[in-house]
Structures are given as C-alpha cells and as structure tokens.
Amino acid sequence: CDDEALNRIYTAGVRTVQLNSHDAFIDCPTREQRAWVGDGVVHQMVHLATNRDWRLAWHYLTLGNSPRSDGMLPMSVVGEIEARGAFTIPDWSLHWVHGVYNYYCFSGDRDAVKVLMPTIERVLRWYLPYQAASGVLKDVSEWNLVDWSSVLVNGTSSLVTGLWARGLREFAEMAGWLEERGSQRWAEDLYERVRAGFEIFWDETRGSYVDHIVDNKQRPEMSQLAGALAIVSGLAPAARWGRIVDTITDTARLVVRSWIGGDQGEYSHEKTQKQLDGMYEIDWDAERQIVIAEPFMSYAVHDAVAQAGKADRLPDLYLRWSEFLVDGYDTIGECWGWGTHVHGWSCTPTRDMVFYTLGVTPAEPGYTKARIAPRLGRLAWAQGSLPTPHGMIAVEVNADKIVVDSPVPVVVDLVEQPARELPAGRHEIMLGCSTGALTSTSSKPDTSC
C-alpha cells in the first residue's frame, strides 16, 4: 500500500509467524517453545491469509484435539503441561473452536470439520455448570486469562460469556452446514438464553459493556474487549455496534494496563504473584478509562471494528504495531511495552490488511465464491494476493478502479453500492461513475499457484 509503515508491519507479521511455525505453532523462539492452544489461532489466521500451504493451519487443530477426561482442552499440548494434567485456561479452548470455524470457512472440508465437532461440543458443554439463571457465566473455575491486559473476570463475566457465546454461534453454524440439526438447535437455544441475559453488562452512559458484575452489582471496570466480544459474538444488538466501536477506539479514554507486565519490558514477578493471590489493583480511573487489549486479543477488537462496518478505521489502528519495529527489530513483540520480541500471537494486522483492508474473504465455505470488500480508509491504494484452495486471488484497489483476478466467482461489496456478483476471471471495475454504475471486463484467469 502507499503507507510504508503499514508495509513494514505486514512484512514483520509474516516473518514473526514464520519464525514460530515449526511442527506446531509455538509461543516464541526464545523463552519457550510450547504449543499453546489459544495463541495459535492468530498464527493460523496469518497462514490462511498469506501462505499457500495450509497444512500447519490444520495441524494446529489436530494437535489441540486432545481433551481431558472432562472435555476441556489443555492450555498447552504435546509438552509437559499437558503431561502433568494440571489446571487449564478454559477460554484458550474457545480460541481453538474459533480455529475450527476458520478452517470451515476457508477450506470447506466437511470431513475434516466433522471429525472435530464432538470435541467442540464437549468444550462448550464444560461451561454449563457455570451458567447462571440469567444465561450468562458466573464464577468459572480454573485460570480465566482472556488477555494479558488488565481485564476483570471474577464474578459474572461479560468477557468469558462473550467468548463462549461466539463458540456456540460458530458451532451452530457448522452443525447446520453439516446437517446435524439436533446439535444446531441445542447450540442455538443456549445462545438465545445467553443473549437475553447479557444485557446486564450494558452501560448506557458510556456506550459499551462492563467487564463484570460482583455481588449482583455492575462494576465500573471496562475494557476494549468487553465491547468487542459483545459485537463478535452477536450478543450486542446491531444498532449499538457503531457506538460501541466509537467508545472502545476513543484514544482519549484508552489506557495500557497489564496485570503482569513490568516497567522495564519484563514479566513482573511481584505483579504476577498478586494476580495469583487474587489481588487486582485498579490503578486507572475505572469510571472513565478503558483498558486497551494487548496485541493478541486485538484480533477480536479488529474483528468487531470490521463487523460494525468501520473497517476503514483499521489502517490507523495498525500503526500502533510500529512500536515493535525499533532498535533493529523486524518482528512483532508479545505485549505493549514488555515481553519477548518474536510473538506470533501479536500479528493480527498482517491478517487484517488482507481480510479487511484489501478486503478478500470467503463468501462461501471453501472459497467456492470470494467476497471482495476493500476498505482503504485513508490509504490511496493497496494491492496484494492471497491463497485459496482453487488458486491465488489478486486484487488492486485505488480511487479510480478495482482490478480482480480470481479463479472463483466473486461478490464485489463496495460502500453504499449494491453487491455485484461476477464470474471467475479478470475484472477491471471502474469507480466514481456519475451514475454509480460499475463497468468490468473479464478474461480467462491465471489459476497457477
């Protein structure tokens, strides 16, 4: 694109994920090489956006498909953590569920997805004992990490509830696609109970959702993620989405806070111990300020921004990742101001520049049809190509035209224009016509990979 800072971030994301892609998606090349079940979902999405070889995107799912006897996945697999059989991070399994959903959308492989459906259902059922009468989740056991940012999950949690509801919704969609109607109805019925109860987290004055409720009282602590997960789960009414995004991206309100990050770029042992002891020090103005998501869970924030119809704002949000590309580093680090320097879970802008800015995603499972929905925002132009099971799709966009070369039919989705479906081939779509009409020329596509 015409912004060199964004080009550097994109390239750094590809390189970072590459350095963490071995026989599994690993945490980082230095401190630890564990295969975390939650972290890997961002690695997977970067592979789906940039790599013609999707074998590791699938292998991530097969490695993670190693549930405990109670149905929940270990927080890290094929290593000493799984071997010990100790406590887990339950919400990490919900990112793995999202990884299965990604694979369904991008590969369209029915047999592969069907094999994993029983594990997904067991993960989702694990949460049922923690469902309150209102439908939302309360006092969930084990380590509810969610993010390294200072989010609050004790008591009745909007964050954990939002992740679980997203999983229910995705499971229901996949079950319907596989014609597993009983499973579909089960998940849809549960989801509706959650949606009805989720309203207790809404803060009308501030225009988003709070993190949690304690002793039946709404607490003031609010994170970016509470609003973002309300959108991506569909629990927030669509009429609120724009206001929520305005709230959670308002730089005047955002603060960086982490329960464990130190001031010198290190893990703080003192802060970590306080968290383990259940001591959460609120050192920001919880009534007015909003805690920004760390790079990992920013993928959900960016998903929410795009889902709310505001993907044109994302190029400005990507720029925050420039803080990692200093002192000679050409990779993306772990967290804002602390952590290791090569962390694949932080690379969501690389995915988003393809899926949301260039705007290419599957319109149907397996890319039998692609959606082209460029949202350049302040950018003058962007171009790129991405892999599909049928070959590469290439797109060029500027103020005057869109050029698409695709081996599959495409749905062109432009702002304030009706969607236009075009056959496989090369199309040059002129923009800015006085009548608003689109003109195109097509020819046989190049389907070589």
HUQUIKA-V997732 format. One record per pair of residues at least 12 apart in sequence whose ideal C-beta (glycine too) atoms are under 8 Angstrom apart, sorted by the first residue. I is the first residue (numbers start at 1). J is the second residue. Records with the same first field share a line. If there is no record, write none. Layout:
I = J, J
This chain:
1 = 315, 353, 357, 376, 379, 381, 382, 383
2 = 379, 380, 381, 382
3 = 315, 379
5 = 319, 322
6 = 315, 318, 319, 349, 353, 379
8 = 322, 325, 330
9 = 318, 319, 321, 322, 325, 332, 349, 350
10 = 349, 350, 353
11 = 330
12 = 321, 324, 325, 330, 331, 332, 347, 350
13 = 46, 321, 332, 347, 348, 349, 350, 351
14 = 46, 50, 347, 350
15 = 330, 331
16 = 331, 332, 342, 343, 344, 346, 347
17 = 42, 43, 46, 47, 50, 344, 347, 350
19 = 331, 342, 344
20 = 43, 342, 343, 344
21 = 43, 47, 56, 344
23 = 59
24 = 40, 56, 59, 60, 63, 77, 78
25 = 39, 40, 43, 44, 56, 60, 344
26 = 344
27 = 39, 343, 345
28 = 334, 340, 342, 343, 344
29 = 342
30 = 340, 341, 342
31 = 340
34 = 76, 79, 81
35 = 63, 64, 76, 77, 78, 79
36 = 75, 76, 92, 345
37 = 64, 73, 74, 75, 76, 77, 89, 92, 93, 95, 96
38 = 75, 89, 91, 92, 93, 94, 95, 96, 145
39 = 92, 95, 296, 344, 345
40 = 60, 64, 95, 96, 99, 344, 345
41 = 60, 95, 96, 98, 99, 102, 299
42 = 296, 299, 344, 345, 346, 347, 348, 351
43 = 56, 60, 344, 345, 347
44 = 56, 57, 60, 99, 102, 103
45 = 102, 299, 348, 351
46 = 344, 347, 348, 350, 351
48 = 102, 106, 351, 387
49 = 350, 351, 354, 355, 386
50 = 350, 354, 386, 387
51 = 387
52 = 387, 392, 449
54 = 106, 107, 387
57 = 102, 103, 106
58 = 103, 107, 112
60 = 99
61 = 96, 99, 100, 103, 116
63 = 77, 78
64 = 77, 93, 96, 99
65 = 116, 119
66 = 78, 82
67 = 119, 122, 123
68 = 85, 88
70 = 126
71 = 119, 122, 123, 125, 126
72 = 88, 90, 93, 122, 123, 126
73 = 88, 92, 93, 96, 119, 123
74 = 88
75 = 88, 89, 92, 143
87 = 142, 143
88 = 142, 143
89 = 142, 143, 144, 145
90 = 126, 127, 140, 141, 142, 143, 144, 160
91 = 144, 145, 146, 160, 163
92 = 145
93 = 123, 126
94 = 123, 163, 164, 166, 167
95 = 163
96 = 123
97 = 120, 123, 124, 167, 170, 171
98 = 166, 167, 170
100 = 113, 116, 120, 170, 174
101 = 170, 173, 174
104 = 174, 177, 365
105 = 361, 362, 365
106 = 362, 366, 367, 388, 389
107 = 365, 366, 389
108 = 362, 364, 365, 366, 367, 368, 389
109 = 366
110 = 177, 178
113 = 174, 177, 178
114 = 178
117 = 171, 174, 175, 178, 180, 183
120 = 167, 171, 174
121 = 171, 183
123 = 167
124 = 164, 167, 168, 171, 187, 190
127 = 140, 164
131 = 193, 194
132 = 156, 197
134 = 196, 197, 200
135 = 193, 194, 195, 196, 197, 198
136 = 156, 157, 158, 161, 194, 197, 198, 200, 201
137 = 156, 157, 160, 161, 164
138 = 155, 156, 157
139 = 154, 155, 156
140 = 153, 157, 160
144 = 157, 159, 160
146 = 159, 160, 163, 225, 297
147 = 223, 225, 293, 294, 296, 297
148 = 258, 259, 260, 261, 294, 296, 334, 335, 339
149 = 223, 224, 225, 256, 257, 258, 291, 292, 293, 294, 297
150 = 223, 257, 258, 259, 280, 282, 284, 291
151 = 211, 221, 223, 225, 226, 291
152 = 211, 212, 219, 221, 223, 280
153 = 211, 212
154 = 212, 214, 278, 280
155 = 212, 213, 214, 215, 219
156 = 200, 212, 213, 214
157 = 211, 212
158 = 198, 201, 209, 210, 211, 212, 226, 229, 230
159 = 211, 212, 223, 225, 226, 229
161 = 194, 198, 235
162 = 198, 225, 226, 229, 230, 232, 233, 235
163 = 229, 233
164 = 194
165 = 191, 194, 195, 198, 233, 234, 235
166 = 229, 232, 233, 234
168 = 187, 188, 190, 191, 194
169 = 187, 191, 233, 234
171 = 183, 187
172 = 184, 187, 188, 191
175 = 187
177 = 365
194 = 235
195 = 234, 235
198 = 230, 235, 236
200 = 213, 218
201 = 213, 218, 226, 230
203 = 218, 222
206 = 222, 247
207 = 240, 243, 244, 246, 247
208 = 222, 226, 227, 230, 243, 244, 247, 248, 290
209 = 222, 226, 227, 230, 236, 244
210 = 222, 226
211 = 223, 226
219 = 286
220 = 286, 287
221 = 282, 286, 291
222 = 286, 290, 291
223 = 290, 291, 292, 293
224 = 248, 249, 254, 290, 291, 292, 293, 301
225 = 293, 297, 300, 301
227 = 244, 245, 247, 248, 304
228 = 244, 248, 293, 297, 300, 301, 303, 304
229 = 300, 304
230 = 244
231 = 244, 245, 303, 304, 307, 308
232 = 300, 303, 304, 307
241 = 304, 307, 308, 309
242 = 308, 309, 310
244 = 304, 308
245 = 304, 305, 308, 310, 313
247 = 290
248 = 290, 301, 304
249 = 305, 313, 317
250 = 290
253 = 288, 289, 290
254 = 289, 290, 291, 292
255 = 284, 289, 290, 291, 292
256 = 291, 292, 336, 337
257 = 283, 284, 291
258 = 271, 294, 335, 336, 338
259 = 271, 272, 274, 275, 280
260 = 272, 275
261 = 335, 336, 337, 338, 339
262 = 338
264 = 338
265 = 337, 338, 339
266 = 338
267 = 338, 339
292 = 336
294 = 335, 336
295 = 321, 332, 333, 334, 335, 336, 343, 345, 346, 347, 348
296 = 343, 345, 346, 348
298 = 346, 348
299 = 348, 351, 352
301 = 317
302 = 314, 317, 348, 349, 352, 356
305 = 317
306 = 352, 355, 356, 375
311 = 356, 357, 359, 373, 375, 377
312 = 375, 376, 377, 378, 415
313 = 377
314 = 352, 356, 357, 375, 377
315 = 357, 376, 377, 378, 379
316 = 377, 378
318 = 349, 352, 353
320 = 336
321 = 346, 349
323 = 336
324 = 341, 346
329 = 341
332 = 344, 346, 347
333 = 346
334 = 346
353 = 382, 384
354 = 384, 386
356 = 375
357 = 374, 375, 376, 377, 379, 382
358 = 374, 382, 383, 384, 386, 395, 397
359 = 371, 372, 373, 374, 375, 395, 397, 413
360 = 372, 373, 386, 393, 395
361 = 373
362 = 388
363 = 410, 411
366 = 389
367 = 388, 389, 390, 408
368 = 408, 409
369 = 408, 409, 410, 411, 421
370 = 388, 393, 406, 408, 409, 410, 411
371 = 410, 411, 413
372 = 395, 402, 404, 406, 410, 411, 412, 413
373 = 412, 413, 414
374 = 395, 397, 402, 414
375 = 415
376 = 397
380 = 398, 399
381 = 396, 397, 398, 399
382 = 396, 397
383 = 395, 396, 397
387 = 449
388 = 407, 408
390 = 407, 408, 447
391 = 407, 445, 446, 447, 448, 449
392 = 407, 449
393 = 405, 406, 407, 408, 410
394 = 406
399 = 431, 432
400 = 430, 431, 432
401 = 428, 429, 430, 431
402 = 427, 428, 429, 431
403 = 426, 427, 428, 429
404 = 422, 426, 427, 429
405 = 425, 426, 427, 445, 446
406 = 424, 425, 426, 427, 445
407 = 424, 445, 447
408 = 424
409 = 421, 422, 423, 424
410 = 422, 424, 427
412 = 427, 429, 438
414 = 431
417 = 436, 438
420 = 438
422 = 440, 442
423 = 442
424 = 445
425 = 442, 443, 444, 445
426 = 441, 442, 443, 444, 445
427 = 440, 441, 442
428 = 440, 441
